[in-house]
Amino acid sequence: MSPVERILLELESATSVAATPTEDLGAARQAMDRRQRAIEELSRLTGLLHALPQGERVEALRRLRLVSEAGAKAGRCLEAVKSDIIAEWNQWSHIYRALGAASASKPSLIDYKC
């Protein structure tokens, strides 16, 4: 297997994992980081891409376009998860503050004069 083929497979695999919807922000971030490392490695092999025969180069470019589209989808999914987490955090923050204000106005039922 050529280095270009190996890194294309890694990029496709990492992108597939990154594009899988998940509620786990940490796992999504790891998948995107893995994808980024594959892209960086591929960028170091650009000279090899130009050396490929015409048919293989066209196929590699087709695969890169597909990976790019899937990567954009993964980015949108990650942003949606982050937005959901922020919205939930804000909601719980309001509840927490409301409960704190309500309990601060009530007198304590504990007798501290023991």
Backbone atoms as SQL, in Angstrom:
CREATE TABLE atoms (id INTEGER PRIMARY KEY, chain TEXT, resi INTEGER, resn TEXT, atom TEXT, x REAL, y REAL, z REAL);
INSERT INTO atoms VALUES
  (1, 'A', 1, 'MET', 'N', 0.852, -1.172, 0.000),
  (2, 'A', 1, 'MET', 'CA', 0.000, 0.000, 0.000),
  (3, 'A', 1, 'MET', 'C', 0.901, 1.239, 0.000),
  (4, 'A', 2, 'SER', 'N', 0.563, 2.156, -0.884),
  (5, 'A', 2, 'SER', 'CA', 1.365, 3.375, -0.999),
  (6, 'A', 2, 'SER', 'C', 1.095, 4.285, 0.194),
  (7, 'A', 3, 'PRO', 'N', 2.037, 5.185, 0.478),
  (8, 'A', 3, 'PRO', 'CA', 1.816, 6.131, 1.578),
  (9, 'A', 3, 'PRO', 'C', 0.572, 6.995, 1.360),
  (10, 'A', 4, 'VAL', 'N', 0.294, 7.366, 0.119),
  (11, 'A', 4, 'VAL', 'CA', -0.885, 8.179, -0.167),
  (12, 'A', 4, 'VAL', 'C', -2.141, 7.381, 0.137),
  (13, 'A', 5, 'GLU', 'N', -2.182, 6.134, -0.303),
  (14, 'A', 5, 'GLU', 'CA', -3.342, 5.280, -0.039),
  (15, 'A', 5, 'GLU', 'C', -3.539, 5.069, 1.463),
  (16, 'A', 6, 'ARG', 'N', -2.452, 4.845, 2.180),
  (17, 'A', 6, 'ARG', 'CA', -2.536, 4.625, 3.628),
  (18, 'A', 6, 'ARG', 'C', -3.123, 5.845, 4.333),
  (19, 'A', 7, 'ILE', 'N', -2.641, 7.024, 3.977),
  (20, 'A', 7, 'ILE', 'CA', -3.114, 8.229, 4.652),
  (21, 'A', 7, 'ILE', 'C', -4.534, 8.587, 4.207),
  (22, 'A', 8, 'LEU', 'N', -4.893, 8.287, 2.959),
  (23, 'A', 8, 'LEU', 'CA', -6.275, 8.501, 2.528),
  (24, 'A', 8, 'LEU', 'C', -7.234, 7.605, 3.321),
  (25, 'A', 9, 'LEU', 'N', -6.821, 6.366, 3.536),
  (26, 'A', 9, 'LEU', 'CA', -7.659, 5.459, 4.340),
  (27, 'A', 9, 'LEU', 'C', -7.797, 5.967, 5.772),
  (28, 'A', 10, 'GLU', 'N', -6.711, 6.442, 6.339),
  (29, 'A', 10, 'GLU', 'CA', -6.758, 6.987, 7.706),
  (30, 'A', 10, 'GLU', 'C', -7.653, 8.222, 7.765),
  (31, 'A', 11, 'LEU', 'N', -7.542, 9.088, 6.769),
  (32, 'A', 11, 'LEU', 'CA', -8.363, 10.287, 6.719),
  (33, 'A', 11, 'LEU', 'C', -9.844, 9.940, 6.563),
  (34, 'A', 12, 'GLU', 'N', -10.132, 8.984, 5.701),
  (35, 'A', 12, 'GLU', 'CA', -11.525, 8.553, 5.515),
  (36, 'A', 12, 'GLU', 'C', -12.083, 7.940, 6.797),
  (37, 'A', 13, 'SER', 'N', -11.282, 7.122, 7.455),
  (38, 'A', 13, 'SER', 'CA', -11.711, 6.493, 8.702),
  (39, 'A', 13, 'SER', 'C', -11.945, 7.533, 9.796),
  (40, 'A', 14, 'ALA', 'N', -10.998, 8.435, 9.955),
  (41, 'A', 14, 'ALA', 'CA', -11.124, 9.475, 10.983),
  (42, 'A', 14, 'ALA', 'C', -12.317, 10.374, 10.704),
  (43, 'A', 15, 'THR', 'N', -12.555, 10.678, 9.437),
  (44, 'A', 15, 'THR', 'CA', -13.688, 11.527, 9.082),
  (45, 'A', 15, 'THR', 'C', -14.996, 10.805, 9.349),
  (46, 'A', 16, 'SER', 'N', -15.031, 9.524, 9.061),
  (47, 'A', 16, 'SER', 'CA', -16.238, 8.739, 9.324),
  (48, 'A', 16, 'SER', 'C', -16.579, 8.735, 10.811),
  (49, 'A', 17, 'VAL', 'N', -15.570, 8.559, 11.646),
  (50, 'A', 17, 'VAL', 'CA', -15.789, 8.588, 13.097),
  (51, 'A', 17, 'VAL', 'C', -16.231, 9.978, 13.530),
  (52, 'A', 18, 'ALA', 'N', -15.597, 10.998, 12.990),
  (53, 'A', 18, 'ALA', 'CA', -15.932, 12.377, 13.364),
  (54, 'A', 18, 'ALA', 'C', -17.341, 12.753, 12.923),
  (55, 'A', 19, 'ALA', 'N', -17.810, 12.192, 11.811),
  (56, 'A', 19, 'ALA', 'CA', -19.135, 12.530, 11.287),
  (57, 'A', 19, 'ALA', 'C', -20.251, 11.747, 11.966),
  (58, 'A', 20, 'THR', 'N', -19.898, 10.790, 12.814),
  (59, 'A', 20, 'THR', 'CA', -20.905, 10.019, 13.526),
  (60, 'A', 20, 'THR', 'C', -21.464, 10.868, 14.659),
  (61, 'A', 21, 'PRO', 'N', -22.777, 11.102, 14.659),
  (62, 'A', 21, 'PRO', 'CA', -23.365, 11.930, 15.723),
  (63, 'A', 21, 'PRO', 'C', -23.118, 11.325, 17.107),
  (64, 'A', 22, 'THR', 'N', -22.744, 12.174, 18.045),
  (65, 'A', 22, 'THR', 'CA', -22.491, 11.730, 19.404),
  (66, 'A', 22, 'THR', 'C', -22.809, 12.856, 20.380),
  (67, 'A', 23, 'GLU', 'N', -23.173, 12.475, 21.572),
  (68, 'A', 23, 'GLU', 'CA', -23.413, 13.460, 22.631),
  (69, 'A', 23, 'GLU', 'C', -22.125, 13.728, 23.408),
  (70, 'A', 24, 'ASP', 'N', -21.120, 12.892, 23.188),
  (71, 'A', 24, 'ASP', 'CA', -19.858, 12.980, 23.923),
  (72, 'A', 24, 'ASP', 'C', -18.936, 13.973, 23.226),
  (73, 'A', 25, 'LEU', 'N', -18.855, 15.159, 23.783),
  (74, 'A', 25, 'LEU', 'CA', -18.046, 16.214, 23.180),
  (75, 'A', 25, 'LEU', 'C', -16.564, 15.838, 23.151),
  (76, 'A', 26, 'GLY', 'N', -16.095, 15.143, 24.172),
  (77, 'A', 26, 'GLY', 'CA', -14.689, 14.729, 24.214),
  (78, 'A', 26, 'GLY', 'C', -14.356, 13.753, 23.101),
  (79, 'A', 27, 'ALA', 'N', -15.230, 12.785, 22.861),
  (80, 'A', 27, 'ALA', 'CA', -15.011, 11.816, 21.792),
  (81, 'A', 27, 'ALA', 'C', -15.055, 12.495, 20.430),
  (82, 'A', 28, 'ALA', 'N', -15.959, 13.430, 20.277),
  (83, 'A', 28, 'ALA', 'CA', -16.045, 14.167, 19.013),
  (84, 'A', 28, 'ALA', 'C', -14.776, 14.979, 18.779),
  (85, 'A', 29, 'ARG', 'N', -14.269, 15.605, 19.823),
  (86, 'A', 29, 'ARG', 'CA', -13.042, 16.398, 19.710),
  (87, 'A', 29, 'ARG', 'C', -11.859, 15.493, 19.350),
  (88, 'A', 30, 'GLN', 'N', -11.774, 14.307, 19.961),
  (89, 'A', 30, 'GLN', 'CA', -10.692, 13.372, 19.646),
  (90, 'A', 30, 'GLN', 'C', -10.753, 12.937, 18.183),
  (91, 'A', 31, 'ALA', 'N', -11.968, 12.681, 17.702),
  (92, 'A', 31, 'ALA', 'CA', -12.121, 12.282, 16.302),
  (93, 'A', 31, 'ALA', 'C', -11.692, 13.411, 15.369),
  (94, 'A', 32, 'MET', 'N', -12.068, 14.632, 15.696),
  (95, 'A', 32, 'MET', 'CA', -11.661, 15.764, 14.859),
  (96, 'A', 32, 'MET', 'C', -10.144, 15.977, 14.929),
  (97, 'A', 33, 'ASP', 'N', -9.544, 15.757, 16.089),
  (98, 'A', 33, 'ASP', 'CA', -8.086, 15.870, 16.209),
  (99, 'A', 33, 'ASP', 'C', -7.387, 14.800, 15.367),
  (100, 'A', 34, 'ARG', 'N', -7.923, 13.578, 15.394),
  (101, 'A', 34, 'ARG', 'CA', -7.356, 12.490, 14.580),
  (102, 'A', 34, 'ARG', 'C', -7.443, 12.859, 13.098),
  (103, 'A', 35, 'ARG', 'N', -8.562, 13.423, 12.710),
  (104, 'A', 35, 'ARG', 'CA', -8.749, 13.855, 11.328),
  (105, 'A', 35, 'ARG', 'C', -7.739, 14.945, 10.969),
  (106, 'A', 36, 'GLN', 'N', -7.534, 15.884, 11.876),
  (107, 'A', 36, 'GLN', 'CA', -6.578, 16.963, 11.638),
  (108, 'A', 36, 'GLN', 'C', -5.161, 16.422, 11.445),
  (109, 'A', 37, 'ARG', 'N', -4.781, 15.450, 12.274),
  (110, 'A', 37, 'ARG', 'CA', -3.437, 14.850, 12.121),
  (111, 'A', 37, 'ARG', 'C', -3.293, 14.175, 10.757),
  (112, 'A', 38, 'ALA', 'N', -4.347, 13.506, 10.294),
  (113, 'A', 38, 'ALA', 'CA', -4.300, 12.852, 8.988),
  (114, 'A', 38, 'ALA', 'C', -4.166, 13.891, 7.872),
  (115, 'A', 39, 'ILE', 'N', -4.869, 15.003, 8.004),
  (116, 'A', 39, 'ILE', 'CA', -4.770, 16.071, 7.008),
  (117, 'A', 39, 'ILE', 'C', -3.358, 16.642, 6.987),
  (118, 'A', 40, 'GLU', 'N', -2.777, 16.846, 8.166),
  (119, 'A', 40, 'GLU', 'CA', -1.413, 17.373, 8.236),
  (120, 'A', 40, 'GLU', 'C', -0.423, 16.406, 7.585),
  (121, 'A', 41, 'GLU', 'N', -0.610, 15.116, 7.839),
  (122, 'A', 41, 'GLU', 'CA', 0.288, 14.131, 7.234),
  (123, 'A', 41, 'GLU', 'C', 0.112, 14.108, 5.719),
  (124, 'A', 42, 'LEU', 'N', -1.123, 14.218, 5.265),
  (125, 'A', 42, 'LEU', 'CA', -1.373, 14.239, 3.824),
  (126, 'A', 42, 'LEU', 'C', -0.742, 15.468, 3.181),
  (127, 'A', 43, 'SER', 'N', -0.773, 16.588, 3.881),
  (128, 'A', 43, 'SER', 'CA', -0.184, 17.811, 3.313),
  (129, 'A', 43, 'SER', 'C', 1.319, 17.658, 3.109),
  (130, 'A', 44, 'ARG', 'N', 1.955, 16.825, 3.928),
  (131, 'A', 44, 'ARG', 'CA', 3.393, 16.584, 3.738),
  (132, 'A', 44, 'ARG', 'C', 3.661, 15.672, 2.532),
  (133, 'A', 45, 'LEU', 'N', 2.603, 15.009, 2.038),
  (134, 'A', 45, 'LEU', 'CA', 2.773, 14.075, 0.913),
  (135, 'A', 45, 'LEU', 'C', 2.278, 14.649, -0.412),
  (136, 'A', 46, 'THR', 'N', 2.072, 15.942, -0.484),
  (137, 'A', 46, 'THR', 'CA', 1.513, 16.522, -1.711),
  (138, 'A', 46, 'THR', 'C', 2.385, 16.247, -2.928),
  (139, 'A', 47, 'GLY', 'N', 3.667, 16.177, -2.733),
  (140, 'A', 47, 'GLY', 'CA', 4.555, 15.861, -3.860),
  (141, 'A', 47, 'GLY', 'C', 4.264, 14.480, -4.418),
  (142, 'A', 48, 'LEU', 'N', 3.923, 13.550, -3.533),
  (143, 'A', 48, 'LEU', 'CA', 3.582, 12.203, -3.996),
  (144, 'A', 48, 'LEU', 'C', 2.256, 12.191, -4.749),
  (145, 'A', 49, 'LEU', 'N', 1.334, 13.058, -4.360),
  (146, 'A', 49, 'LEU', 'CA', 0.058, 13.133, -5.079),
  (147, 'A', 49, 'LEU', 'C', 0.279, 13.547, -6.532),
  (148, 'A', 50, 'HIS', 'N', 1.171, 14.504, -6.744),
  (149, 'A', 50, 'HIS', 'CA', 1.449, 14.973, -8.111),
  (150, 'A', 50, 'HIS', 'C', 2.166, 13.909, -8.929),
  (151, 'A', 51, 'ALA', 'N', 2.859, 12.982, -8.253),
  (152, 'A', 51, 'ALA', 'CA', 3.601, 11.942, -8.953),
  (153, 'A', 51, 'ALA', 'C', 2.723, 10.747, -9.325),
  (154, 'A', 52, 'LEU', 'N', 1.506, 10.700, -8.809),
  (155, 'A', 52, 'LEU', 'CA', 0.618, 9.581, -9.120),
  (156, 'A', 52, 'LEU', 'C', 0.225, 9.598, -10.590),
  (157, 'A', 53, 'PRO', 'N', -0.025, 8.410, -11.152),
  (158, 'A', 53, 'PRO', 'CA', -0.568, 8.373, -12.517),
  (159, 'A', 53, 'PRO', 'C', -1.915, 9.099, -12.560),
  (160, 'A', 54, 'GLN', 'N', -2.285, 9.583, -13.731),
  (161, 'A', 54, 'GLN', 'CA', -3.489, 10.408, -13.899),
  (162, 'A', 54, 'GLN', 'C', -4.731, 9.756, -13.274),
  (163, 'A', 55, 'GLY', 'N', -4.990, 8.511, -13.535),
  (164, 'A', 55, 'GLY', 'CA', -6.182, 7.829, -13.019),
  (165, 'A', 55, 'GLY', 'C', -6.206, 7.767, -11.495),
  (166, 'A', 56, 'GLU', 'N', -5.068, 7.444, -10.907),
  (167, 'A', 56, 'GLU', 'CA', -4.980, 7.374, -9.444),
  (168, 'A', 56, 'GLU', 'C', -5.114, 8.765, -8.818),
  (169, 'A', 57, 'ARG', 'N', -4.557, 9.757, -9.487),
  (170, 'A', 57, 'ARG', 'CA', -4.649, 11.127, -8.980),
  (171, 'A', 57, 'ARG', 'C', -6.104, 11.617, -9.003),
  (172, 'A', 58, 'VAL', 'N', -6.824, 11.305, -10.066),
  (173, 'A', 58, 'VAL', 'CA', -8.239, 11.684, -10.165),
  (174, 'A', 58, 'VAL', 'C', -9.033, 10.994, -9.066),
  (175, 'A', 59, 'GLU', 'N', -8.755, 9.714, -8.826),
  (176, 'A', 59, 'GLU', 'CA', -9.446, 8.966, -7.764),
  (177, 'A', 59, 'GLU', 'C', -9.109, 9.535, -6.390),
  (178, 'A', 60, 'ALA', 'N', -7.854, 9.883, -6.167),
  (179, 'A', 60, 'ALA', 'CA', -7.454, 10.472, -4.876),
  (180, 'A', 60, 'ALA', 'C', -8.163, 11.807, -4.661),
  (181, 'A', 61, 'LEU', 'N', -8.271, 12.615, -5.690),
  (182, 'A', 61, 'LEU', 'CA', -8.964, 13.901, -5.578),
  (183, 'A', 61, 'LEU', 'C', -10.458, 13.708, -5.320),
  (184, 'A', 62, 'ARG', 'N', -11.054, 12.703, -5.950),
  (185, 'A', 62, 'ARG', 'CA', -12.466, 12.403, -5.697),
  (186, 'A', 62, 'ARG', 'C', -12.672, 12.033, -4.235),
  (187, 'A', 63, 'ARG', 'N', -11.791, 11.178, -3.719),
  (188, 'A', 63, 'ARG', 'CA', -11.887, 10.766, -2.316),
  (189, 'A', 63, 'ARG', 'C', -11.674, 11.951, -1.375),
  (190, 'A', 64, 'LEU', 'N', -10.764, 12.839, -1.732),
  (191, 'A', 64, 'LEU', 'CA', -10.530, 14.029, -0.909),
  (192, 'A', 64, 'LEU', 'C', -11.751, 14.943, -0.897),
  (193, 'A', 65, 'ARG', 'N', -12.438, 15.068, -2.017),
  (194, 'A', 65, 'ARG', 'CA', -13.663, 15.871, -2.051),
  (195, 'A', 65, 'ARG', 'C', -14.727, 15.277, -1.137),
  (196, 'A', 66, 'LEU', 'N', -14.881, 13.955, -1.187),
  (197, 'A', 66, 'LEU', 'CA', -15.856, 13.284, -0.319),
  (198, 'A', 66, 'LEU', 'C', -15.507, 13.474, 1.155),
  (199, 'A', 67, 'VAL', 'N', -14.227, 13.353, 1.468),
  (200, 'A', 67, 'VAL', 'CA', -13.769, 13.540, 2.845),
  (201, 'A', 67, 'VAL', 'C', -14.013, 14.984, 3.289),
  (202, 'A', 68, 'SER', 'N', -13.791, 15.915, 2.387),
  (203, 'A', 68, 'SER', 'CA', -14.014, 17.327, 2.710),
  (204, 'A', 68, 'SER', 'C', -15.487, 17.580, 3.029),
  (205, 'A', 69, 'GLU', 'N', -16.381, 17.039, 2.229),
  (206, 'A', 69, 'GLU', 'CA', -17.819, 17.210, 2.479),
  (207, 'A', 69, 'GLU', 'C', -18.229, 16.566, 3.806),
  (208, 'A', 70, 'ALA', 'N', -17.712, 15.372, 4.068),
  (209, 'A', 70, 'ALA', 'CA', -18.028, 14.693, 5.330),
  (210, 'A', 70, 'ALA', 'C', -17.432, 15.451, 6.514),
  (211, 'A', 71, 'GLY', 'N', -16.257, 16.035, 6.322),
  (212, 'A', 71, 'GLY', 'CA', -15.635, 16.831, 7.381),
  (213, 'A', 71, 'GLY', 'C', -16.442, 18.073, 7.706),
  (214, 'A', 72, 'ALA', 'N', -17.003, 18.704, 6.683),
  (215, 'A', 72, 'ALA', 'CA', -17.854, 19.874, 6.915),
  (216, 'A', 72, 'ALA', 'C', -19.096, 19.470, 7.696),
  (217, 'A', 73, 'LYS', 'N', -19.655, 18.318, 7.353),
  (218, 'A', 73, 'LYS', 'CA', -20.822, 17.808, 8.085),
  (219, 'A', 73, 'LYS', 'C', -20.443, 17.521, 9.539),
  (220, 'A', 74, 'ALA', 'N', -19.291, 16.923, 9.747),
  (221, 'A', 74, 'ALA', 'CA', -18.836, 16.630, 11.114),
  (222, 'A', 74, 'ALA', 'C', -18.664, 17.904, 11.919),
  (223, 'A', 75, 'GLY', 'N', -18.119, 18.935, 11.289),
  (224, 'A', 75, 'GLY', 'CA', -17.958, 20.222, 11.970),
  (225, 'A', 75, 'GLY', 'C', -19.293, 20.816, 12.375),
  (226, 'A', 76, 'ARG', 'N', -20.284, 20.720, 11.486),
  (227, 'A', 76, 'ARG', 'CA', -21.620, 21.226, 11.812),
  (228, 'A', 76, 'ARG', 'C', -22.246, 20.432, 12.960),
  (229, 'A', 77, 'CYS', 'N', -22.048, 19.109, 12.951),
  (230, 'A', 77, 'CYS', 'CA', -22.576, 18.275, 14.043),
  (231, 'A', 77, 'CYS', 'C', -21.918, 18.648, 15.368),
  (232, 'A', 78, 'LEU', 'N', -20.626, 18.867, 15.348),
  (233, 'A', 78, 'LEU', 'CA', -19.906, 19.234, 16.559),
  (234, 'A', 78, 'LEU', 'C', -20.389, 20.579, 17.082),
  (235, 'A', 79, 'GLU', 'N', -20.611, 21.530, 16.208),
  (236, 'A', 79, 'GLU', 'CA', -21.130, 22.833, 16.623),
  (237, 'A', 79, 'GLU', 'C', -22.529, 22.702, 17.214),
  (238, 'A', 80, 'ALA', 'N', -23.345, 21.812, 16.651),
  (239, 'A', 80, 'ALA', 'CA', -24.699, 21.602, 17.179),
  (240, 'A', 80, 'ALA', 'C', -24.642, 21.008, 18.575),
  (241, 'A', 81, 'VAL', 'N', -23.735, 20.052, 18.788),
  (242, 'A', 81, 'VAL', 'CA', -23.580, 19.451, 20.120),
  (243, 'A', 81, 'VAL', 'C', -23.122, 20.508, 21.110),
  (244, 'A', 82, 'LYS', 'N', -22.158, 21.332, 20.712),
  (245, 'A', 82, 'LYS', 'CA', -21.689, 22.392, 21.598),
  (246, 'A', 82, 'LYS', 'C', -22.808, 23.369, 21.931),
  (247, 'A', 83, 'SER', 'N', -23.614, 23.710, 20.950),
  (248, 'A', 83, 'SER', 'CA', -24.732, 24.625, 21.194),
  (249, 'A', 83, 'SER', 'C', -25.738, 24.015, 22.159),
  (250, 'A', 84, 'ASP', 'N', -26.019, 22.727, 21.994),
  (251, 'A', 84, 'ASP', 'CA', -26.943, 22.039, 22.907),
  (252, 'A', 84, 'ASP', 'C', -26.401, 22.028, 24.324),
  (253, 'A', 85, 'ILE', 'N', -25.109, 21.777, 24.463),
  (254, 'A', 85, 'ILE', 'CA', -24.495, 21.734, 25.784),
  (255, 'A', 85, 'ILE', 'C', -24.548, 23.119, 26.437),
  (256, 'A', 86, 'ILE', 'N', -24.260, 24.146, 25.673),
  (257, 'A', 86, 'ILE', 'CA', -24.303, 25.512, 26.212),
  (258, 'A', 86, 'ILE', 'C', -25.726, 25.878, 26.625),
  (259, 'A', 87, 'ALA', 'N', -26.708, 25.515, 25.806),
  (260, 'A', 87, 'ALA', 'CA', -28.105, 25.816, 26.139),
  (261, 'A', 87, 'ALA', 'C', -28.516, 25.094, 27.422),
  (262, 'A', 88, 'GLU', 'N', -28.118, 23.834, 27.539),
  (263, 'A', 88, 'GLU', 'CA', -28.456, 23.082, 28.750),
  (264, 'A', 88, 'GLU', 'C', -27.750, 23.673, 29.974),
  (265, 'A', 89, 'TRP', 'N', -26.505, 24.048, 29.799),
  (266, 'A', 89, 'TRP', 'CA', -25.756, 24.666, 30.894),
  (267, 'A', 89, 'TRP', 'C', -26.445, 25.956, 31.349),
  (268, 'A', 90, 'ASN', 'N', -26.864, 26.777, 30.402),
  (269, 'A', 90, 'ASN', 'CA', -27.554, 28.021, 30.741),
  (270, 'A', 90, 'ASN', 'C', -28.858, 27.751, 31.483),
  (271, 'A', 91, 'GLN', 'N', -29.591, 26.743, 31.028),
  (272, 'A', 91, 'GLN', 'CA', -30.851, 26.402, 31.683),
  (273, 'A', 91, 'GLN', 'C', -30.607, 25.972, 33.134),
  (274, 'A', 92, 'TRP', 'N', -29.642, 25.080, 33.334),
  (275, 'A', 92, 'TRP', 'CA', -29.357, 24.621, 34.701),
  (276, 'A', 92, 'TRP', 'C', -28.780, 25.746, 35.551),
  (277, 'A', 93, 'SER', 'N', -28.057, 26.642, 34.938),
  (278, 'A', 93, 'SER', 'CA', -27.499, 27.784, 35.657),
  (279, 'A', 93, 'SER', 'C', -28.621, 28.679, 36.184),
  (280, 'A', 94, 'HIS', 'N', -29.625, 28.917, 35.346),
  (281, 'A', 94, 'HIS', 'CA', -30.781, 29.711, 35.778),
  (282, 'A', 94, 'HIS', 'C', -31.519, 29.019, 36.922),
  (283, 'A', 95, 'ILE', 'N', -31.700, 27.723, 36.791),
  (284, 'A', 95, 'ILE', 'CA', -32.392, 26.960, 37.847),
  (285, 'A', 95, 'ILE', 'C', -31.606, 27.036, 39.147),
  (286, 'A', 96, 'TYR', 'N', -30.304, 26.845, 39.057),
  (287, 'A', 96, 'TYR', 'CA', -29.458, 26.881, 40.249),
  (288, 'A', 96, 'TYR', 'C', -29.534, 28.243, 40.922),
  (289, 'A', 97, 'ARG', 'N', -29.434, 29.305, 40.118),
  (290, 'A', 97, 'ARG', 'CA', -29.509, 30.658, 40.689),
  (291, 'A', 97, 'ARG', 'C', -30.886, 30.915, 41.305),
  (292, 'A', 98, 'ALA', 'N', -31.943, 30.450, 40.645),
  (293, 'A', 98, 'ALA', 'CA', -33.295, 30.647, 41.179),
  (294, 'A', 98, 'ALA', 'C', -33.474, 29.895, 42.499),
  (295, 'A', 99, 'LEU', 'N', -32.952, 28.697, 42.584),
  (296, 'A', 99, 'LEU', 'CA', -33.046, 27.930, 43.827),
  (297, 'A', 99, 'LEU', 'C', -32.225, 28.589, 44.925),
  (298, 'A', 100, 'GLY', 'N', -31.077, 29.117, 44.574),
  (299, 'A', 100, 'GLY', 'CA', -30.236, 29.797, 45.557),
  (300, 'A', 100, 'GLY', 'C', -30.906, 31.044, 46.092),
  (301, 'A', 101, 'ALA', 'N', -31.541, 31.798, 45.247),
  (302, 'A', 101, 'ALA', 'CA', -32.232, 33.018, 45.675),
  (303, 'A', 101, 'ALA', 'C', -33.440, 32.671, 46.540),
  (304, 'A', 102, 'ALA', 'N', -34.144, 31.615, 46.185),
  (305, 'A', 102, 'ALA', 'CA', -35.323, 31.215, 46.959),
  (306, 'A', 102, 'ALA', 'C', -34.929, 30.718, 48.344),
  (307, 'A', 103, 'SER', 'N', -33.848, 29.952, 48.421),
  (308, 'A', 103, 'SER', 'CA', -33.446, 29.412, 49.725),
  (309, 'A', 103, 'SER', 'C', -32.785, 30.487, 50.590),
  (310, 'A', 104, 'ALA', 'N', -32.216, 31.514, 49.994),
  (311, 'A', 104, 'ALA', 'CA', -31.579, 32.586, 50.769),
  (312, 'A', 104, 'ALA', 'C', -32.620, 33.450, 51.467),
  (313, 'A', 105, 'SER', 'N', -33.811, 33.535, 50.893),
  (314, 'A', 105, 'SER', 'CA', -34.847, 34.384, 51.499),
  (315, 'A', 105, 'SER', 'C', -35.622, 33.663, 52.603),
  (316, 'A', 106, 'LYS', 'N', -35.500, 32.337, 52.698),
  (317, 'A', 106, 'LYS', 'CA', -36.203, 31.580, 53.737),
  (318, 'A', 106, 'LYS', 'C', -35.311, 31.462, 54.974),
  (319, 'A', 107, 'PRO', 'N', -35.892, 31.539, 56.153),
  (320, 'A', 107, 'PRO', 'CA', -35.088, 31.352, 57.368),
  (321, 'A', 107, 'PRO', 'C', -34.672, 29.891, 57.501),
  (322, 'A', 108, 'SER', 'N', -33.532, 29.686, 58.100),
  (323, 'A', 108, 'SER', 'CA', -33.012, 28.340, 58.295),
  (324, 'A', 108, 'SER', 'C', -33.823, 27.602, 59.334),
  (325, 'A', 109, 'LEU', 'N', -34.075, 26.339, 59.107),
  (326, 'A', 109, 'LEU', 'CA', -34.832, 25.524, 60.042),
  (327, 'A', 109, 'LEU', 'C', -33.918, 24.805, 61.047),
  (328, 'A', 110, 'ILE', 'N', -32.644, 24.996, 60.914),
  (329, 'A', 110, 'ILE', 'CA', -31.698, 24.319, 61.796),
  (330, 'A', 110, 'ILE', 'C', -31.439, 25.209, 63.003),
  (331, 'A', 111, 'ASP', 'N', -31.525, 24.615, 64.191),
  (332, 'A', 111, 'ASP', 'CA', -31.273, 25.343, 65.424),
  (333, 'A', 111, 'ASP', 'C', -29.791, 25.248, 65.744),
  (334, 'A', 112, 'TYR', 'N', -29.090, 26.370, 65.645),
  (335, 'A', 112, 'TYR', 'CA', -27.650, 26.391, 65.902),
  (336, 'A', 112, 'TYR', 'C', -27.316, 26.632, 67.355),
  (337, 'A', 113, 'LYS', 'N', -28.300, 26.719, 68.262),
  (338, 'A', 113, 'LYS', 'CA', -28.060, 27.064, 69.679),
  (339, 'A', 113, 'LYS', 'C', -27.925, 25.822, 70.544),
  (340, 'A', 114, 'CYS', 'N', -27.328, 24.811, 70.115),
  (341, 'A', 114, 'CYS', 'CA', -27.208, 23.568, 70.887),
  (342, 'A', 114, 'CYS', 'C', -26.362, 23.681, 72.117);
